[in-house]
């Protein structure tokens, strides 16, 4: 029998995390392209957070890593 609550949990987490990664990447692109002393470091920070989220997802997917 299918555990629908677990399926729904995976679906919601996947949609939220994918949206967050796309949002961080687009914010990073916008901030790096803009002029200003504080915008470039914030754009790089958004890229780093995006990369960390992707690495965390890979960590969760591959069972031999944990």
MOPAC internal coordinates of N, CA, C and O (Angstrom, degrees):
PM7 1SCF
backbone

  N    0.0000 0     0.00 0     0.00 0    0    0    0
  C    1.4507 1     0.00 0     0.00 0    1    0    0
  C    1.5325 1   108.94 1     0.00 0    2    1    0
  O    1.2310 1   120.63 1   -35.81 1    3    2    1
  N    1.3061 1   116.40 1   144.19 1    3    2    1
  C    1.4546 1   122.79 1  -177.87 1    5    3    2
  C    1.5210 1   109.56 1   -83.45 1    6    5    3
  O    1.2310 1   121.00 1   -47.78 1    7    6    5
  N    1.3299 1   115.69 1   132.22 1    7    6    5
  C    1.4580 1   121.26 1   175.01 1    9    7    6
  C    1.5326 1   107.43 1   -87.91 1   10    9    7
  O    1.2310 1   120.95 1   -82.97 1   11   10    9
  N    1.3326 1   115.79 1    97.03 1   11   10    9
  C    1.4620 1   121.22 1  -173.17 1   13   11   10
  C    1.5203 1   112.53 1   -68.54 1   14   13   11
  O    1.2310 1   120.00 1   150.57 1   15   14   13
  N    1.3096 1   117.61 1   -29.43 1   15   14   13
  C    1.4651 1   119.51 1   179.22 1   17   15   14
  C    1.5289 1   110.59 1   -67.58 1   18   17   15
  O    1.2310 1   120.30 1   139.22 1   19   18   17
  N    1.3175 1   117.04 1   -40.78 1   19   18   17
  C    1.4695 1   120.35 1   176.66 1   21   19   18
  C    1.5249 1   110.74 1   -66.26 1   22   21   19
  O    1.2310 1   120.59 1   140.03 1   23   22   21
  N    1.3282 1   116.47 1   -39.97 1   23   22   21
  C    1.4599 1   120.55 1   177.21 1   25   23   22
  C    1.5231 1   110.98 1   -61.43 1   26   25   23
  O    1.2310 1   120.42 1   136.34 1   27   26   25
  N    1.3156 1   116.81 1   -43.66 1   27   26   25
  C    1.4641 1   121.15 1   178.90 1   29   27   26
  C    1.5245 1   110.76 1   -65.31 1   30   29   27
  O    1.2310 1   120.07 1   141.18 1   31   30   29
  N    1.3288 1   117.47 1   -38.82 1   31   30   29
  C    1.4638 1   121.34 1   178.27 1   33   31   30
  C    1.5181 1   110.93 1   -62.17 1   34   33   31
  O    1.2310 1   120.03 1   133.80 1   35   34   33
  N    1.3178 1   117.55 1   -46.20 1   35   34   33
  C    1.4604 1   121.70 1   178.81 1   37   35   34
  C    1.5231 1   110.55 1   -63.29 1   38   37   35
  O    1.2310 1   120.12 1   139.26 1   39   38   37
  N    1.3175 1   117.38 1   -40.74 1   39   38   37
  C    1.4638 1   121.37 1   179.71 1   41   39   38
  C    1.5299 1   111.17 1   -62.87 1   42   41   39
  O    1.2310 1   120.27 1   133.01 1   43   42   41
  N    1.3191 1   117.08 1   -46.99 1   43   42   41
  C    1.4643 1   120.82 1  -177.95 1   45   43   42
  C    1.5292 1   110.87 1   -66.24 1   46   45   43
  O    1.2310 1   120.35 1   135.80 1   47   46   45
  N    1.3286 1   116.93 1   -44.20 1   47   46   45
  C    1.4640 1   120.13 1  -179.93 1   49   47   46
  C    1.5229 1   110.67 1   -64.43 1   50   49   47
  O    1.2310 1   119.94 1   141.92 1   51   50   49
  N    1.3193 1   117.72 1   -38.08 1   51   50   49
  C    1.4666 1   120.82 1   178.86 1   53   51   50
  C    1.5244 1   111.45 1   -64.95 1   54   53   51
  O    1.2310 1   120.35 1   135.70 1   55   54   53
  N    1.3018 1   116.94 1   -44.30 1   55   54   53
  C    1.4664 1   120.70 1  -179.24 1   57   55   54
  C    1.5298 1   110.70 1   -66.45 1   58   57   55
  O    1.2310 1   120.36 1   136.23 1   59   58   57
  N    1.3342 1   116.93 1   -43.77 1   59   58   57
  C    1.4649 1   120.38 1  -179.03 1   61   59   58
  C    1.5272 1   110.76 1   -66.13 1   62   61   59
  O    1.2310 1   120.04 1   135.34 1   63   62   61
  N    1.3270 1   117.54 1   -44.66 1   63   62   61
  C    1.4660 1   119.37 1  -177.98 1   65   63   62
  C    1.5331 1   111.55 1   -68.28 1   66   65   63
  O    1.2310 1   119.99 1   140.98 1   67   66   65
  N    1.3232 1   117.63 1   -39.02 1   67   66   65
  C    1.4691 1   119.58 1   177.28 1   69   67   66
  C    1.5259 1   110.69 1   -64.80 1   70   69   67
  O    1.2310 1   120.36 1   139.51 1   71   70   69
  N    1.3066 1   116.91 1   -40.49 1   71   70   69
  C    1.4659 1   120.17 1   177.76 1   73   71   70
  C    1.5267 1   111.43 1   -65.04 1   74   73   71
  O    1.2310 1   120.46 1   140.98 1   75   74   73
  N    1.3192 1   116.72 1   -39.02 1   75   74   73
  C    1.4631 1   120.43 1   179.09 1   77   75   74
  C    1.5231 1   111.70 1   -66.10 1   78   77   75
  O    1.2310 1   120.32 1   140.09 1   79   78   77
  N    1.3288 1   116.99 1   -39.91 1   79   78   77
  C    1.4651 1   120.37 1   178.52 1   81   79   78
  C    1.5269 1   110.51 1   -64.78 1   82   81   79
  O    1.2310 1   120.32 1   135.82 1   83   82   81
  N    1.3143 1   116.99 1   -44.18 1   83   82   81
  C    1.4705 1   120.31 1   178.73 1   85   83   82
  C    1.5226 1   110.62 1   -65.03 1   86   85   83
  O    1.2310 1   120.17 1   139.80 1   87   86   85
  N    1.3242 1   117.28 1   -40.20 1   87   86   85
  C    1.4568 1   121.13 1   178.86 1   89   87   86
  C    1.5270 1   111.45 1   -63.38 1   90   89   87
  O    1.2310 1   120.14 1   133.53 1   91   90   89
  N    1.3294 1   117.33 1   -46.47 1   91   90   89
  C    1.4611 1   120.06 1   179.20 1   93   91   90
  C    1.5218 1   111.97 1   -63.14 1   94   93   91
  O    1.2310 1   120.44 1   139.58 1   95   94   93
  N    1.3300 1   116.76 1   -40.42 1   95   94   93
  C    1.4584 1   119.72 1   179.81 1   97   95   94
  C    1.5267 1   111.16 1   -65.38 1   98   97   95
  O    1.2310 1   120.26 1   137.14 1   99   98   97
  N    1.3220 1   117.12 1   -42.86 1   99   98   97
  C    1.4684 1   119.56 1  -179.34 1  101   99   98
  C    1.5334 1   111.33 1   -68.97 1  102  101   99
  O    1.2310 1   120.12 1   143.41 1  103  102  101
  N    1.3229 1   117.37 1   -36.59 1  103  102  101
  C    1.4689 1   119.89 1   175.33 1  105  103  102
  C    1.5234 1   109.95 1   -64.66 1  106  105  103
  O    1.2310 1   120.68 1   139.15 1  107  106  105
  N    1.3338 1   116.31 1   -40.85 1  107  106  105
  C    1.4628 1   119.87 1   177.77 1  109  107  106
  C    1.5120 1   112.17 1   -61.35 1  110  109  107
  O    1.2310 1   120.27 1   136.80 1  111  110  109
  N    1.3252 1   117.09 1   -43.20 1  111  110  109
  C    1.4684 1   120.16 1   178.10 1  113  111  110
  C    1.5195 1   111.42 1   -62.31 1  114  113  111
  O    1.2310 1   120.85 1   137.41 1  115  114  113
  N    1.3167 1   115.98 1   -42.59 1  115  114  113
  C    1.4654 1   120.13 1  -178.12 1  117  115  114
  C    1.5271 1   111.60 1   -66.54 1  118  117  115
  O    1.2310 1   120.58 1   139.46 1  119  118  117
  N    1.3277 1   116.50 1   -40.54 1  119  118  117
  C    1.4580 1   119.32 1  -177.55 1  121  119  118
  C    1.5267 1   112.66 1   -75.00 1  122  121  119
  O    1.2310 1   120.05 1   145.27 1  123  122  121
  N    1.3259 1   117.51 1   -34.73 1  123  122  121
  C    1.4638 1   119.74 1   179.57 1  125  123  122
  C    1.5220 1   110.36 1   -69.27 1  126  125  123
  O    1.2310 1   120.06 1   145.30 1  127  126  125
  N    1.3270 1   117.49 1   -34.70 1  127  126  125
  C    1.4593 1   121.11 1  -178.07 1  129  127  126
  C    1.5353 1   112.42 1   -77.10 1  130  129  127
  O    1.2310 1   119.96 1   160.39 1  131  130  129
  N    1.3279 1   117.67 1   -19.61 1  131  130  129
  C    1.4661 1   120.65 1  -176.88 1  133  131  130
  C    1.5244 1   110.83 1   -83.61 1  134  133  131
  O    1.2310 1   121.63 1   -21.39 1  135  134  133
  N    1.3264 1   114.49 1   158.61 1  135  134  133
  C    1.4571 1   120.11 1   177.21 1  137  135  134
  C    1.5214 1   108.98 1   -90.47 1  138  137  135
  O    1.2310 1   121.09 1   -31.35 1  139  138  137
  N    1.2982 1   115.52 1   148.65 1  139  138  137
  C    1.4603 1   120.66 1   178.45 1  141  139  138
  C    1.5118 1   109.77 1   142.23 1  142  141  139
  O    1.2310 1   121.08 1   -31.40 1  143  142  141
  N    1.3154 1   115.55 1   148.60 1  143  142  141
  C    1.4490 1   120.55 1  -175.93 1  145  143  142
  C    1.5183 1   114.03 1   -69.54 1  146  145  143
  O    1.2310 1   119.63 1   146.64 1  147  146  145
  N    1.3187 1   118.31 1   -33.36 1  147  146  145
  C    1.4542 1   121.10 1  -175.04 1  149  147  146
  C    1.5232 1   113.03 1   -96.83 1  150  149  147
  O    1.2310 1   119.69 1   165.86 1  151  150  149
  N    1.3311 1   118.20 1   -14.14 1  151  150  149
  C    1.4606 1   120.80 1  -173.27 1  153  151  150
  C    1.5247 1   113.07 1   -74.60 1  154  153  151
  O    1.2310 1   120.06 1   140.98 1  155  154  153
  N    1.3244 1   117.48 1   -39.02 1  155  154  153
  C    1.4653 1   119.86 1  -178.87 1  157  155  154
  C    1.5269 1   112.14 1   -63.61 1  158  157  155
  O    1.2310 1   118.83 1   133.00 1  159  158  157
  N    1.3436 1   119.84 1   -47.00 1  159  158  157
  C    1.4703 1   119.03 1   176.82 1  161  159  158
  C    1.5354 1   113.20 1   -62.88 1  162  161  159
  O    1.2310 1   120.50 1   145.83 1  163  162  161
  N    1.3211 1   116.64 1   -34.17 1  163  162  161
  C    1.4628 1   119.05 1   177.68 1  165  163  162
  C    1.5244 1   111.20 1   -69.30 1  166  165  163
  O    1.2310 1   120.19 1   145.14 1  167  166  165
  N    1.3299 1   117.24 1   -34.86 1  167  166  165
  C    1.4612 1   120.82 1   175.62 1  169  167  166
  C    1.5134 1   112.06 1   -65.46 1  170  169  167
  O    1.2310 1   120.98 1   137.94 1  171  170  169
  N    1.3254 1   115.72 1   -42.06 1  171  170  169
  C    1.4669 1   119.91 1   177.08 1  173  171  170
  C    1.5226 1   110.09 1   -64.79 1  174  173  171
  O    1.2310 1   120.11 1   141.95 1  175  174  173
  N    1.3221 1   117.40 1   -38.05 1  175  174  173
  C    1.4623 1   121.29 1   176.90 1  177  175  174
  C    1.5319 1   110.77 1   -62.51 1  178  177  175
  O    1.2310 1   120.23 1   140.02 1  179  178  177
  N    1.3288 1   117.17 1   -39.98 1  179  178  177
  C    1.4631 1   120.43 1   177.40 1  181  179  178
  C    1.5268 1   110.77 1   -63.87 1  182  181  179
  O    1.2310 1   120.09 1   140.63 1  183  182  181
  N    1.3320 1   117.44 1   -39.37 1  183  182  181
  C    1.4666 1   120.64 1   176.83 1  185  183  182
  C    1.5296 1   111.18 1   -64.66 1  186  185  183
  O    1.2310 1   120.61 1   139.11 1  187  186  185
  N    1.3201 1   116.44 1   -40.89 1  187  186  185
  C    1.4688 1   120.36 1   179.67 1  189  187  186
  C    1.5291 1   110.27 1   -64.72 1  190  189  187
  O    1.2310 1   119.98 1   136.83 1  191  190  189
  N    1.3224 1   117.65 1   -43.17 1  191  190  189
  C    1.4580 1   120.81 1   177.22 1  193  191  190
  C    1.5240 1   111.58 1   -62.92 1  194  193  191
  O    1.2310 1   120.61 1   141.07 1  195  194  193
  N    1.3185 1   116.44 1   -38.93 1  195  194  193
  C    1.4641 1   121.13 1   176.70 1  197  195  194
  C    1.5258 1   110.23 1   -61.21 1  198  197  195
  O    1.2310 1   120.46 1   134.07 1  199  198  197
  N    1.3208 1   116.72 1   -45.93 1  199  198  197
  C    1.4571 1   120.75 1   178.79 1  201  199  198
  C    1.5211 1   112.57 1   -64.48 1  202  201  199
  O    1.2310 1   120.34 1   141.41 1  203  202  201
  N    1.3330 1   116.96 1   -38.59 1  203  202  201
  C    1.4626 1   120.20 1   178.38 1  205  203  202
  C    1.5280 1   111.83 1   -65.78 1  206  205  203
  O    1.2310 1   120.54 1   141.78 1  207  206  205
  N    1.3193 1   116.57 1   -38.22 1  207  206  205
  C    1.4622 1   119.40 1   176.11 1  209  207  206
  C    1.5268 1   111.81 1   -64.37 1  210  209  207
  O    1.2310 1   120.51 1   140.76 1  211  210  209
  N    1.3144 1   116.64 1   -39.24 1  211  210  209
  C    1.4639 1   119.99 1   178.21 1  213  211  210
  C    1.5206 1   110.27 1   -66.33 1  214  213  211
  O    1.2310 1   120.20 1   136.55 1  215  214  213
  N    1.3247 1   117.23 1   -43.45 1  215  214  213
  C    1.4644 1   119.98 1   178.09 1  217  215  214
  C    1.5257 1   111.91 1   -63.86 1  218  217  215
  O    1.2310 1   119.99 1   142.96 1  219  218  217
  N    1.3218 1   117.63 1   -37.04 1  219  218  217
  C    1.4537 1   120.68 1   176.94 1  221  219  218
  C    1.5299 1   110.98 1   -65.37 1  222  221  219
  O    1.2310 1   120.26 1   141.34 1  223  222  221
  N    1.3348 1   117.11 1   -38.66 1  223  222  221
  C    1.4633 1   120.74 1   176.22 1  225  223  222
  C    1.5183 1   111.89 1   -64.09 1  226  225  223
  O    1.2310 1   120.30 1   139.22 1  227  226  225
  N    1.3198 1   117.03 1   -40.78 1  227  226  225
  C    1.4632 1   120.68 1   176.81 1  229  227  226
  C    1.5208 1   110.05 1   -64.63 1  230  229  227
  O    1.2310 1   120.60 1   140.14 1  231  230  229
  N    1.3265 1   116.45 1   -39.86 1  231  230  229
  C    1.4662 1   121.08 1   177.28 1  233  231  230
  C    1.5311 1   110.75 1   -60.08 1  234  233  231
  O    1.2310 1   120.18 1   138.56 1  235  234  233
  N    1.3166 1   117.25 1   -41.44 1  235  234  233
  C    1.4604 1   120.47 1  -179.67 1  237  235  234
  C    1.5225 1   112.48 1   -71.53 1  238  237  235
  O    1.2310 1   119.89 1   149.47 1  239  238  237
  N    1.3311 1   117.82 1   -30.53 1  239  238  237
  C    1.4618 1   120.95 1  -177.29 1  241  239  238
  C    1.5152 1   112.04 1   -76.86 1  242  241  239
  O    1.2310 1   119.92 1   139.87 1  243  242  241
  N    1.3340 1   117.76 1   -40.13 1  243  242  241
  C    1.4684 1   121.55 1  -174.39 1  245  243  242
  C    1.5303 1   109.01 1   -89.94 1  246  245  243
  O    1.2310 1   119.89 1   -68.32 1  247  246  245
  N    1.3368 1   117.81 1   111.68 1  247  246  245
  C    1.4568 1   119.83 1  -175.37 1  249  247  246
  C    1.5314 1   114.61 1   -68.26 1  250  249  247
  O    1.2310 1   119.61 1   155.20 1  251  250  249
  N    1.3247 1   118.35 1   -24.80 1  251  250  249
  C    1.4535 1   119.15 1  -178.46 1  253  251  250
  C    1.5283 1   113.17 1   -72.97 1  254  253  251
  O    1.2310 1   119.91 1   170.33 1  255  254  253
  N    1.3174 1   117.78 1    -9.67 1  255  254  253
  C    1.4606 1   121.16 1   179.10 1  257  255  254
  C    1.5231 1   112.89 1   -84.14 1  258  257  255
  O    1.2310 1   120.53 1   163.15 1  259  258  257
  N    1.3332 1   116.58 1   -16.85 1  259  258  257
  C    1.4709 1   117.33 1   179.56 1  261  259  258
  C    1.4841 1   112.49 1  -134.44 1  262  261  259
  O    1.2310 1   120.10 1   180.00 1  263  262  261

